[in-house]
Amino acid sequence: MGVVKILGISVVGLGILAGTGLVVYKSPVGQNIASARSEKDNSIPVLMEPIAFGDLERTVSAPGSIEPKRIVKISSQVSAKILALPFEEGQIVQEGDVVIRLDPQDLVAALDSANAGLKGQEASLGGADAGLINARLSYERIVQLSETGDATKAELDGAQATYLQAQSNREVLVHQIEQARAQIVRAQKDLDNTTISSPITGIITTLNAEVGETVIVGTTNNAGSIIMEVADLSEMLLKAAVDEANIAPVEIGQEAKIFVNAYTDRQYAGIIQRIGLKRQVAGDGTGTFEVEILMDLSEGETLYSGLSASTDIIVEHFYDAMIVPSQAVVDRRIEDLPTEVTENNDIIDLNKTFTRIVYVVVDGKTVATPVKVGPSDLTQTVITQGLSPDDIVVTGPFRILVDLKHDRAVKDQNAVDETHEEDDSVTTDETGDKTTDETVEDTGVETSADADADDTQEQESP
């Protein structure tokens, strides 16, 4: 009997509590609380930041390779056998140092032959002079005899022709002598070319020949032998291939940042020195222009020739500009934006399908705000029109920005995360205390019920 009473009392108590809760929930206060909780639960956690102001650089990126500013490919101007290579690859040479010695034997013989030919032509010239004198005297005598009638017209013409022929022969020999002297000069120069000196101070970066090999002279159809390359590694150039679509703002004298693939922990500075005027076509059909950037190296620093690198050419500077993260700027169809956003807005071009917007947070809701953007780098974008300095904009996450709409309730994700951490800590403590209290309260109720049951049983007992 006592147990039945206790169960009845418990059911009645729960019914009263449930009824009270239903009344409170149906009241205006309860409805406001439920509405606030519902709106809070529907808020999308996003990343939001205030408008920032700072400096931004507009850059043009391009790949390239590093080469010395001064590099000389040394080849031979005569065909001969290599007798000596005084320096090895990697050694430093000074301007004027002999780096190659060729066998001069054949060229010495050629010089002797040219000298002998000159002497023969000079000897022939003496005979030509004598023949010319004889022809002139004969012609003069015939002229005198012709005047007295002792020589015929035919004799006069023959003497004149012989004289002119003698003059011509002498002129030919004079030119042949000049030619022989030129051959001597050429033979002497070829002989001098058997000793090759370095035209610059630098390092031998390439050595393609060995002692005993015969080098050949290049022709129109065949390239000559490149014996070695000497490079000045104290001044290096980045030869970058700038896409033709980006070449317009690039100018001589602009600064550049250079990133060498082999040295990921370093960044080099450079200045544009030359811009190629002819478009070059790559293997994939891409049009590029070669831009030479002089690298700023520290004293004594050298780089390997041919290293792959990339560059960011600074084509424009912006100072104290209004900046937002680049992913905060999104494209939206104009027809999908509400009328209050598109109506009488000079930023929106109604002739286009899309416009660029930034979501500004106003009273906990998103406002799609059309903007005009300026240059952008990899992470930030300049806003030239549309935002105010005190605006708070939605900056992420990207997966939310992709589908985010106008007039959506949002909350700061960072603040939510901090609140959750605090709530988790408090709930753990309160749960422990609450569990202890309920255990004591339940124990008390059970003890009272047991006492009542005992009293009832005593009264009903005869």
Secondary structure, 3 states (H helix, E strand, C coil): CHHHHHHHHHHHHHHHHHHHHHHHHHCHHHHHHHHHHHHHHHCEEEEEEECEEEEEEEEEEEEEEEEEEEEEEEECCCCEEEEECCCCCCCEECCCCEEEEECCHHHHHHHHHHHHHHHHHHHHHHHHHHHHHHHHHHHHHHHHHHHHCCCCHHHHHHHHHHHHHHHHHHHHHHHHHHHHHHHHHHHHHHHHCCEEECCCCEEEEEECCCCCCEECCCCCCCCCCEEEEEEEEEEEEEEEEEEHHHCCCCCCCCEEEEEECCCCCCCEEEEEEEECCCCEECCCCCEEEEEEEEEECCCCCCCCCCCEEEEEEEEEEEEEEEEEEHHHCEEEEHHHCCHHHHCCCCCCCCCCCEEEEEEEEECCEEEEEECEEEEECCCEEEEEECCCCCCEEEEECHHHHHHCCCCCEEEEHHHHHHHHHHHHHHHHHHHHHHHHHHHHHHHHHHHHHHHHHHHHHHHHCC
